[in-house]
């Protein structure tokens, strides 16, 4: 939090902190920067380059500024600390150092109201300046009155305010701890579907040119990101994504479900696409930070869950075909309800023209390139009233592959069958969990090729996935013939769904060790 930063690095008074964190007003604050960094910053500013170019210099931010902003302990700054810095560096109004001051003062180059506020901010900080214990000489450079307009940065969609401070009716700053952060979001949970609801923060981590691993990341306000039009994610689809959920328990605490499995799947996919990947620990930590920062958006029990989307992208420019030299790992989250809202069961149609994946391809990898090819078949199917498409294997067209974004299961008596994880279907984490739950409940589980005819003859058919959870299939249409499955309240699908969701939400004891509690 900003308060932690200022309490460690200066004796700033409460009145000057109000000038520091006034929401949707001009913001003034001090930073203490090592002498060997000041020349890099000031040279960029004096050279007339846009300040936002400095923000894109990740090495400078991560290796130089961030450790200083937490008291020189060698760790990255908090979200609030880095965000205020980014607002300065990304602001529309270029900053310029005052040449007449031994301690350079950076202010807006604009005129009128901007400059009037600069004077006001300077007056507000006068008392704090007199009591400042840090000398204005190397190795520390005292940069005073960095003044920006909150929300003017083109990278963010909305103004930002450090969560530690807020305005009060009498015009004074007040600490709110985590109260504001924990207030439930203004959402009609009963109407929640599976669509994006922008939350407060996203997590960003980068792997620079010549580096083989990711540095530590930081939380940023949720919003648009800049990307070179020649980046490999845009031109060659060099990107992966994951999907997992956070759940709220009856006591209000939060649970993640098997995040290490998502991390391992991303590592495997990254290897297939010649990309570095965050370590398992980095992945889980990023997910945890994202969920906790957006805690107020996690739906109440029984109203939905928080869908967490980690992205791994090649973000450096490469006109010729080849791996990127720089990569970005980004995590965002959104509260979601039922994926197929309003449908108790799914009506599938077997796709006979297009195939989702081929042997030796990337069907078993959660690459972004796997999903747009299914859109034509999916759109055509939905236009005819179907819920989803059932894809067959590309080699023969006789065997079940998977649906557009979920795995398929067939139930016959006490036997549960599903296509094997052989490279053309995604090794779903919900799929893996259902197989283990079914074994624990005494069912016989088979991972083998399942023909379409066998699927049509099954007692029950259901789909699994992070989004669909465990959803029964009501019918499958193949070559114009519709096969229906009777809805079974006490069927196998319902039993598996109840056990899985009970574990995910903490209503059933997790004897599998799958859930991760968040404080």
TORGU-454338 format. One record per residue (C-alpha): residue in three letters; x, y, z; residue number from 0. Coordinates in Angstrom, 2 decimals. Layout:
  aa       u       v       w   i
 ala       X       Y       Z NUM
...
END
This chain:
  aa       u       v       w   i
 unk    0.00    0.00    0.00   0
 unk    1.06    3.58   -0.52   1
 unk    0.86    4.24    3.21   2
 unk    3.42    1.52    3.81   3
 unk    5.73    3.09    1.26   4
 unk    5.49    6.60    2.67   5
 unk    5.77    5.47    6.28   6
 unk    9.01    3.63    5.41   7
 unk   10.59    6.38    3.34   8
 unk    9.54    9.73    4.76   9
 unk    7.71   11.48    7.54  10
 unk    4.84   12.65    5.37  11
 unk    2.00   14.22    7.33  12
 unk   -1.64   13.22    6.95  13
 unk   -2.41   16.56    5.30  14
 unk    0.22   16.04    2.63  15
 unk   -0.94   12.46    2.12  16
 unk   -4.34   13.93    1.24  17
 unk   -2.67   15.90   -1.53  18
 unk   -0.98   12.65   -2.52  19
 unk   -4.06   10.49   -2.94  20
 unk   -6.99   12.78   -3.75  21
 unk   -9.29   10.75   -6.03  22
 unk   -9.94   12.16   -9.51  23
 unk   -7.90   15.25   -8.71  24
 unk   -4.29   16.15   -9.47  25
 unk   -1.88   14.00   -7.53  26
 unk    1.39   15.11   -6.01  27
 unk    3.93   12.83   -4.33  28
 unk    7.61   12.24   -3.71  29
 unk    9.81    9.39   -4.81  30
 unk   13.35    8.55   -3.77  31
 unk   15.40    7.22   -6.67  32
 unk   19.00    5.95   -6.67  33
 unk   21.56    8.21   -8.29  34
 unk   22.48    5.65  -10.94  35
 unk   18.87    5.58  -12.13  36
 unk   18.22    9.32  -12.18  37
 unk   20.24    9.93  -15.34  38
 unk   18.25    7.33  -17.27  39
 unk   14.96    8.92  -16.23  40
 unk   15.95   12.54  -16.63  41
 unk   17.67   11.89  -19.94  42
 unk   14.50   10.39  -21.34  43
 unk   12.47   13.31  -20.08  44
 unk   14.90   15.96  -21.32  45
 unk   15.13   14.23  -24.68  46
 unk   11.53   15.04  -25.47  47
 unk   10.43   11.42  -25.65  48
 unk    6.94   10.63  -24.49  49
 unk    6.89    9.55  -20.83  50
 unk    4.84    6.49  -21.75  51
 unk    7.88    5.14  -23.57  52
 unk    9.65    5.03  -20.24  53
 unk    6.82    2.95  -18.82  54
 unk    7.38    0.36  -21.51  55
 unk   11.00    0.00  -20.46  56
 unk   10.29   -2.96  -18.22  57
 unk   13.88   -3.59  -17.29  58
 unk   14.23   -0.08  -15.88  59
 unk   11.01   -0.38  -13.91  60
 unk   11.60   -3.85  -12.54  61
 unk   15.33   -3.80  -11.91  62
 unk   15.76   -0.23  -10.69  63
 unk   12.67    1.59   -9.53  64
 unk   10.65   -1.20   -7.98  65
 unk   13.16   -2.31   -5.33  66
 unk   13.57    1.29   -4.19  67
 unk    9.86    1.78   -3.80  68
 unk    9.72   -0.87   -1.09  69
 unk   12.59    0.50    0.90  70
 unk   15.43   -1.02   -1.10  71
 unk   14.66   -4.56    0.03  72
 unk   15.11   -5.99   -3.44  73
 unk   11.47   -6.97   -3.99  74
 unk    8.94   -5.52   -6.38  75
 unk    6.71   -2.69   -5.29  76
 unk    3.06   -3.19   -4.49  77
 unk    0.36   -2.55   -7.05  78
 unk   -0.48    0.85   -5.62  79
 unk    3.14    2.03   -5.62  80
 unk    3.86    0.98   -9.18  81
 unk    0.54    2.25  -10.46  82
 unk    1.11    5.77   -9.25  83
 unk    4.52    5.69  -10.92  84
 unk    2.97    4.34  -14.12  85
 unk    0.40    7.13  -14.14  86
 unk    3.27    9.60  -14.18  87
 unk    5.21    7.76  -16.83  88
 unk    2.14    7.11  -18.97  89
 unk    0.45   10.50  -18.56  90
 unk   -0.68   12.44  -21.60  91
 unk    1.08   15.57  -20.36  92
 unk    4.87   15.16  -20.69  93
 unk    6.80   15.93  -17.52  94
 unk    9.86   18.19  -17.52  95
 unk   12.47   18.76  -14.78  96
 unk   12.90   22.28  -13.50  97
 unk   16.44   23.38  -14.40  98
 unk   16.70   25.94  -11.60  99
 unk   16.17   23.56   -8.72 100
 unk   18.95   21.42   -7.22 101
 unk   16.23   18.89   -6.53 102
 unk   14.47   18.59   -9.90 103
 unk   10.76   19.32   -9.76 104
 unk    8.68   17.51  -12.36 105
 unk    5.44   19.24  -13.29 106
 unk    3.00   19.32  -16.13 107
 unk    4.19   21.14  -19.21 108
 unk    0.63   22.33  -19.68 109
 unk   -0.66   25.65  -18.46 110
 unk   -3.64   27.17  -16.72 111
 unk   -5.41   24.89  -14.29 112
 unk   -2.63   22.27  -14.31 113
 unk   -0.04   24.81  -13.17 114
 unk   -2.37   26.33  -10.61 115
 unk   -2.80   22.92   -9.06 116
 unk    0.96   22.36   -9.07 117
 unk    1.31   25.42   -6.89 118
 unk   -1.44   24.18   -4.59 119
 unk    0.19   20.78   -4.29 120
 unk    3.51   22.40   -3.52 121
 unk    1.94   24.48   -0.76 122
 unk    0.29   21.41    0.73 123
 unk    3.62   19.64    1.00 124
 unk    5.61   22.51    2.51 125
 unk    5.47   21.23    6.09 126
 unk    6.43   17.73    5.03 127
 unk    9.36   19.09    3.03 128
 unk   10.85   20.83    6.08 129
 unk   10.72   17.61    8.13 130
 unk   12.00   15.33    5.40 131
 unk   14.99   13.37    6.78 132
 unk   16.42   12.37    3.39 133
 unk   19.20   14.56    1.96 134
 unk   18.83   15.81   -1.64 135
 unk   22.26   14.54   -2.60 136
 unk   23.51   11.29   -4.19 137
 unk   23.09    8.38   -3.89 138
 unk   19.45    9.48   -3.46 139
 unk   17.79   11.96   -5.76 140
 unk   14.82   13.74   -4.31 141
 unk   12.23   14.10   -7.04 142
 unk    9.55   16.45   -5.76 143
 unk    6.02   17.12   -6.86 144
 unk    5.48   14.53   -9.58 145
 unk    2.09   15.77  -10.69 146
 unk   -0.31   13.90  -12.96 147
 unk   -3.99   13.79  -13.78 148
 unk   -5.48   10.56  -12.48 149
 unk   -7.16    8.61  -15.23 150
 unk   -5.53   10.48  -18.10 151
 unk   -3.31    7.54  -18.96 152
 unk   -4.48    6.01  -22.26 153
 unk   -3.66    2.52  -20.97 154
 unk   -6.37    2.41  -18.31 155
 unk  -10.12    2.46  -18.78 156
 unk  -10.94    4.15  -15.50 157
 unk   -9.32    6.39  -12.88 158
 unk   -7.24    4.72  -10.23 159
 unk   -7.12    5.37   -6.53 160
 unk   -4.88    3.62   -4.07 161
 unk   -7.20    1.36   -2.03 162
 unk   -5.55    2.48    1.23 163
 unk   -6.93    6.02    1.02 164
 unk  -10.23    7.63    0.23 165
 unk  -11.86   11.00    0.60 166
 unk  -14.13   11.84    3.48 167
 unk  -17.04   14.31    3.55 168
 unk  -14.96   16.85    5.43 169
 unk  -12.25   16.80    2.78 170
 unk   -9.65   14.88    4.78 171
 unk   -8.06   11.59    3.92 172
 unk   -9.02    8.55    5.93 173
 unk   -7.56    5.08    6.03 174
 unk   -9.98    2.34    5.16 175
 unk   -7.76   -0.73    5.47 176
 unk   -9.42   -3.51    3.52 177
 unk  -12.97   -2.28    4.12 178
 unk  -13.41   -0.84    0.66 179
 unk  -11.73   -3.82   -0.92 180
 unk  -14.13   -6.24    0.82 181
 unk  -17.36   -4.41    0.08 182
 unk  -19.37   -6.60   -2.33 183
 unk  -19.42   -5.34   -5.89 184
 unk  -22.63   -3.81   -7.22 185
 unk  -23.73   -6.82   -9.23 186
 unk  -27.08   -8.50   -9.65 187
 unk  -25.79  -11.96   -8.82 188
 unk  -29.08  -13.61   -9.81 189
 unk  -28.71  -12.38  -13.39 190
 unk  -25.06  -13.34  -13.70 191
 unk  -24.22  -15.21  -16.91 192
 unk  -20.97  -16.33  -18.48 193
 unk  -19.72  -13.01  -19.88 194
 unk  -17.03  -10.51  -18.96 195
 unk  -17.71   -8.27  -15.99 196
 unk  -14.70   -5.94  -15.67 197
 unk  -13.16   -6.17  -12.20 198
 unk  -10.58   -3.99  -10.45 199
 unk   -7.15   -5.48  -11.12 200
 unk   -5.14   -7.71  -13.41 201
 unk   -1.70   -9.20  -12.87 202
 unk    1.15   -8.71  -15.36 203
 unk    4.53  -10.42  -15.50 204
 unk    7.12  -10.33  -18.28 205
 unk   10.04  -12.28  -19.67 206
 unk   12.41   -9.98  -21.52 207
 unk   14.70  -10.49  -24.47 208
 unk   17.56  -12.86  -23.69 209
 unk   15.87  -14.09  -20.49 210
 unk   14.75  -17.66  -19.98 211
 unk   12.42  -17.07  -17.05 212
 unk    9.81  -14.60  -15.87 213
 unk   10.58  -11.86  -13.40 214
 unk    8.17  -11.09  -10.59 215
 unk    5.03   -9.30  -11.69 216
 unk    2.66   -6.72  -10.32 217
 unk   -1.03   -5.90  -10.08 218
 unk   -2.36   -3.20  -12.39 219
 unk   -5.84   -1.74  -12.87 220
 unk   -7.87   -3.85  -15.25 221
 unk   -7.86   -2.25  -18.68 222
 unk   -6.53   -2.22  -22.20 223
 unk   -2.91   -3.09  -22.96 224
 unk   -0.55   -1.81  -25.62 225
 unk    0.85   -4.25  -28.15 226
 unk    2.97   -3.97  -31.26 227
 unk    0.93   -4.81  -34.39 228
 unk    3.78   -7.13  -35.36 229
 unk    3.70   -9.12  -32.12 230
 unk    3.77  -12.89  -32.53 231
 unk    0.51  -13.40  -30.62 232
 unk   -1.31  -11.24  -33.19 233
 unk    0.48  -12.46  -36.32 234
 unk    1.25  -16.11  -35.62 235
 unk   -1.02  -17.04  -32.71 236
 unk    1.87  -17.71  -30.33 237
 unk   -0.22  -17.70  -27.20 238
 unk   -1.84  -19.91  -24.57 239
 unk   -4.57  -19.40  -22.03 240
 unk   -5.87  -21.20  -19.00 241
 unk   -9.17  -21.16  -17.15 242
 unk   -9.83  -21.88  -13.50 243
 unk  -12.22  -20.72  -10.82 244
 unk  -12.29  -19.29   -7.32 245
 unk  -15.23  -20.13   -5.06 246
 unk  -16.69  -18.51   -1.96 247
 unk  -17.39  -20.79    1.00 248
 unk  -20.28  -20.45    3.44 249
 unk  -17.98  -18.70    5.91 250
 unk  -16.95  -16.16    3.27 251
 unk  -13.45  -17.54    2.70 252
 unk  -12.19  -18.26   -0.81 253
 unk  -10.99  -21.47   -2.44 254
 unk   -9.09  -22.20   -5.64 255
 unk   -9.52  -25.55   -7.34 256
 unk   -6.36  -27.40   -8.42 257
 unk   -4.42  -24.37   -9.70 258
 unk   -1.20  -26.38   -9.92 259
 unk   -2.81  -28.49  -12.66 260
 unk   -3.43  -25.38  -14.74 261
 unk    0.16  -24.31  -14.18 262
 unk    1.50  -27.68  -15.32 263
 unk   -0.74  -27.67  -18.39 264
 unk    0.49  -24.21  -19.33 265
 unk    4.10  -25.34  -18.97 266
 unk    3.42  -28.29  -21.31 267
 unk    1.67  -26.04  -23.81 268
 unk    4.43  -23.44  -23.66 269
 unk    6.98  -26.11  -24.52 270
 unk    4.90  -27.08  -27.56 271
 unk    4.80  -23.46  -28.77 272
 unk    8.47  -22.64  -28.00 273
 unk    7.61  -20.26  -25.18 274
 unk    8.98  -19.79  -21.68 275
 unk    6.38  -20.28  -18.98 276
 unk    5.98  -19.08  -15.39 277
 unk    7.00  -21.64  -12.81 278
 unk    4.20  -23.43  -10.95 279
 unk    4.81  -21.25   -7.90 280
 unk    4.74  -18.05   -9.96 281
 unk    1.55  -19.12  -11.71 282
 unk   -0.26  -19.92   -8.45 283
 unk    0.96  -16.74   -6.77 284
 unk   -0.27  -14.64   -9.71 285
 unk   -3.68  -16.30   -9.55 286
 unk   -3.89  -15.79   -5.79 287
 unk   -2.98  -12.12   -6.04 288
 unk   -5.52  -11.55   -8.80 289
 unk   -8.34  -13.21   -6.88 290
 unk   -7.58  -11.48   -3.60 291
 unk   -7.26   -8.08   -5.27 292
 unk  -10.71   -8.64   -6.83 293
 unk  -12.22  -10.38   -3.82 294
 unk  -15.35   -8.23   -3.75 295
 unk  -16.27   -9.58   -7.17 296
 unk  -16.39  -13.23   -6.05 297
 unk  -20.11  -14.17   -6.04 298
 unk  -21.85  -15.34   -2.87 299
 unk  -22.34  -19.06   -2.32 300
 unk  -24.74  -20.51   -4.85 301
 unk  -24.66  -17.44   -7.11 302
 unk  -21.68  -18.33   -9.28 303
 unk  -17.90  -18.24   -9.10 304
 unk  -14.94  -16.12  -10.19 305
 unk  -13.50  -17.24  -13.49 306
 unk   -9.74  -16.62  -13.66 307
 unk   -8.08  -16.35  -17.08 308
 unk   -4.24  -16.56  -17.23 309
 unk   -2.77  -15.60  -20.62 310
 unk    0.71  -16.28  -21.96 311
 unk    1.57  -14.29  -25.08 312
 unk    4.48  -13.61  -27.39 313
 unk    4.48   -9.81  -27.37 314
 unk    7.68   -8.79  -29.17 315
 unk    7.62   -7.78  -32.83 316
 unk    8.63  -10.43  -35.35 317
 unk    7.78  -10.00  -39.02 318
 unk    9.39  -13.28  -40.01 319
 unk    7.98  -16.53  -38.68 320
 unk    9.73  -17.46  -35.46 321
 unk    9.36  -17.44  -31.67 322
 unk    9.04  -14.10  -29.92 323
 unk   11.94  -12.68  -27.94 324
 unk    9.69  -11.18  -25.24 325
 unk    6.67  -12.65  -23.50 326
 unk    3.89  -11.38  -21.27 327
 unk    1.97  -13.39  -18.69 328
 unk   -1.31  -11.73  -17.72 329
 unk   -4.07  -12.82  -15.36 330
 unk   -7.53  -11.27  -15.16 331
 unk  -10.76  -12.39  -13.57 332
 unk  -14.52  -12.00  -13.90 333
 unk  -17.50  -13.17  -11.87 334
 unk  -19.54  -15.72  -13.84 335
 unk  -22.69  -17.73  -13.57 336
 unk  -23.84  -20.79  -15.53 337
 unk  -22.15  -21.20  -18.92 338
 unk  -25.27  -22.39  -20.75 339
 unk  -27.70  -20.27  -18.77 340
 unk  -31.32  -21.34  -19.10 341
 unk  -30.45  -24.82  -20.38 342
 unk  -30.67  -27.73  -17.96 343
 unk  -29.25  -30.06  -20.62 344
 unk  -27.26  -29.59  -23.83 345
 unk  -28.41  -30.47  -27.33 346
 unk  -25.41  -31.42  -29.48 347
 unk  -25.04  -31.92  -33.21 348
 unk  -22.25  -33.99  -34.75 349
 unk  -20.13  -31.82  -37.08 350
 unk  -19.46  -33.67  -40.34 351
 unk  -17.60  -31.03  -42.36 352
 unk  -14.96  -29.56  -40.07 353
 unk  -12.61  -31.11  -37.53 354
 unk  -11.31  -29.49  -34.40 355
 unk   -7.84  -31.11  -34.30 356
 unk   -5.58  -33.54  -36.13 357
 unk   -3.04  -36.10  -34.83 358
 unk    0.28  -34.42  -34.22 359
 unk   -1.34  -30.98  -34.06 360
 unk   -2.14  -28.78  -31.07 361
 unk   -5.51  -30.23  -30.06 362
 unk   -4.09  -31.27  -26.71 363
 unk   -2.71  -27.79  -26.00 364
 unk   -4.79  -24.86  -24.79 365
 unk   -3.45  -22.56  -27.48 366
 unk   -5.49  -19.57  -28.62 367
 unk   -5.31  -20.93  -32.19 368
 unk   -7.47  -23.94  -31.30 369
 unk  -10.67  -22.02  -30.72 370
 unk  -11.40  -19.73  -33.65 371
 unk  -11.49  -22.68  -36.12 372
 unk  -14.55  -24.11  -34.31 373
 unk  -16.53  -20.88  -34.52 374
 unk  -18.04  -21.45  -37.96 375
 unk  -19.42  -24.87  -37.03 376
 unk  -20.55  -23.60  -33.62 377
 unk  -22.29  -20.54  -35.06 378
 unk  -24.05  -22.66  -37.67 379
 unk  -25.18  -25.15  -35.01 380
 unk  -26.55  -22.46  -32.69 381
 unk  -28.45  -20.89  -35.56 382
 unk  -30.28  -24.23  -35.87 383
 unk  -31.10  -24.34  -32.16 384
 unk  -28.29  -26.58  -30.90 385
 unk  -26.25  -25.82  -27.78 386
 unk  -22.88  -27.01  -29.03 387
 unk  -21.02  -29.11  -31.59 388
 unk  -19.66  -32.62  -31.14 389
 unk  -16.48  -33.02  -33.19 390
 unk  -15.35  -36.41  -34.44 391
 unk  -11.79  -37.60  -35.00 392
 unk  -10.11  -36.25  -38.14 393
 unk   -8.66  -39.61  -39.19 394
 unk  -11.86  -41.64  -39.57 395
 unk  -14.79  -39.49  -38.52 396
 unk  -16.12  -42.47  -36.54 397
 unk  -14.98  -41.64  -33.04 398
 unk  -15.89  -38.91  -30.59 399
 unk  -13.29  -36.17  -30.10 400
 unk  -14.77  -33.44  -27.92 401
 unk  -17.19  -30.52  -28.05 402
 unk  -16.11  -26.99  -28.98 403
 unk  -14.79  -26.27  -25.46 404
 unk  -15.47  -29.28  -23.23 405
 unk  -14.79  -33.00  -22.86 406
 unk  -17.40  -35.73  -23.40 407
 unk  -18.34  -38.79  -21.33 408
 unk  -20.65  -41.75  -21.98 409
 unk  -22.29  -43.80  -19.21 410
 unk  -23.44  -47.40  -19.70 411
 unk  -24.44  -49.15  -16.52 412
 unk  -21.56  -48.76  -14.05 413
 unk  -19.03  -48.01  -16.80 414
 unk  -17.99  -44.44  -17.60 415
 unk  -16.07  -44.01  -20.88 416
 unk  -14.29  -40.98  -22.32 417
 unk  -11.91  -40.41  -25.27 418
 unk   -8.26  -40.86  -24.29 419
 unk   -5.81  -38.04  -23.80 420
 unk   -3.86  -38.83  -26.97 421
 unk   -3.08  -35.37  -28.31 422
 unk   -6.24  -34.33  -30.15 423
 unk   -8.36  -33.53  -27.09 424
 unk   -7.59  -31.12  -24.29 425
 unk   -6.53  -32.83  -21.04 426
 unk   -9.23  -31.06  -19.03 427
 unk   -8.71  -30.58  -15.32 428
 unk  -12.42  -31.05  -14.63 429
 unk  -12.22  -34.18  -16.80 430
 unk   -9.29  -35.48  -14.73 431
 unk  -11.13  -34.71  -11.49 432
 unk  -14.33  -36.45  -12.61 433
 unk  -12.38  -39.58  -13.52 434
 unk  -10.87  -39.68  -10.04 435
 unk  -14.20  -38.98   -8.33 436
 unk  -15.91  -41.70  -10.38 437
 unk  -13.30  -44.24   -9.35 438
 unk  -13.73  -43.23   -5.71 439
 unk  -17.51  -43.73   -6.04 440
 unk  -17.02  -47.27   -7.37 441
 unk  -17.57  -46.78  -11.09 442
 unk  -15.47  -48.49  -13.73 443
 unk  -13.60  -45.85  -15.73 444
 unk  -12.33  -46.34  -19.28 445
 unk  -10.20  -43.92  -21.27 446
 unk  -10.52  -45.28  -24.80 447
 unk  -11.86  -44.47  -28.23 448
 unk  -15.64  -44.08  -28.06 449
 unk  -17.51  -44.40  -31.33 450
 unk  -20.34  -42.06  -32.19 451
 unk  -22.72  -45.03  -32.38 452
 unk  -21.65  -46.12  -28.88 453
 unk  -22.25  -42.59  -27.62 454
 unk  -25.74  -42.66  -29.11 455
 unk  -26.45  -45.96  -27.31 456
 unk  -25.31  -44.71  -23.90 457
 unk  -27.57  -44.43  -20.84 458
 unk  -26.25  -40.95  -20.13 459
 unk  -23.92  -38.49  -21.84 460
 unk  -22.39  -35.46  -20.16 461
 unk  -19.79  -32.75  -20.74 462
 unk  -17.11  -31.48  -18.39 463
 unk  -15.01  -28.32  -18.33 464
 unk  -14.10  -25.37  -16.14 465
 unk  -16.89  -23.32  -17.69 466
 unk  -19.60  -25.99  -18.05 467
 unk  -18.55  -27.84  -14.85 468
 unk  -20.51  -31.10  -15.29 469
 unk  -23.52  -30.67  -17.58 470
 unk  -25.82  -33.45  -18.88 471
 unk  -26.43  -33.85  -22.61 472
 unk  -30.12  -34.01  -23.48 473
 unk  -29.74  -35.04  -27.09 474
 unk  -27.26  -35.72  -29.91 475
 unk  -28.21  -35.24  -33.55 476
 unk  -26.23  -37.29  -36.09 477
 unk  -26.90  -37.40  -39.82 478
 unk  -30.27  -35.77  -39.26 479
 unk  -31.39  -38.26  -36.59 480
 unk  -31.91  -37.04  -33.03 481
 unk  -31.17  -39.32  -30.09 482
 unk  -32.53  -38.16  -26.72 483
 unk  -31.42  -39.07  -23.23 484
 unk  -33.92  -39.02  -20.41 485
 unk  -33.19  -36.52  -17.67 486
 unk  -32.21  -38.39  -14.49 487
 unk  -32.41  -36.50  -11.22 488
 unk  -30.40  -39.19   -9.43 489
 unk  -28.27  -40.15  -12.41 490
 unk  -24.51  -40.56  -12.62 491
 unk  -24.00  -37.06  -14.00 492
 unk  -25.86  -35.49  -11.08 493
 unk  -23.93  -37.52   -8.52 494
 unk  -20.60  -36.50  -10.03 495
 unk  -21.68  -32.85  -10.26 496
 unk  -22.77  -32.79   -6.62 497
 unk  -19.51  -34.32   -5.39 498
 unk  -17.29  -32.07   -7.52 499
 unk  -19.04  -28.78   -6.71 500
 unk  -19.25  -29.76   -3.04 501
 unk  -15.47  -30.06   -2.93 502
 unk  -14.96  -26.86   -4.94 503
 unk  -17.14  -24.79   -2.60 504
 unk  -15.98  -26.38    0.65 505
 unk  -19.36  -27.98    1.39 506
 unk  -17.84  -31.47    1.18 507
 unk  -14.59  -32.39    2.89 508
 unk  -11.72  -32.29    0.42 509
 unk  -10.13  -35.67    1.00 510
 unk   -8.37  -35.35   -2.38 511
 unk   -6.30  -32.31   -1.38 512
 unk   -7.48  -30.38   -4.42 513
 unk   -8.50  -27.02   -3.00 514
 unk   -6.24  -24.13   -2.04 515
 unk   -7.53  -21.76    0.63 516
 unk   -6.93  -18.02    0.25 517
 unk   -6.52  -15.81    3.29 518
END
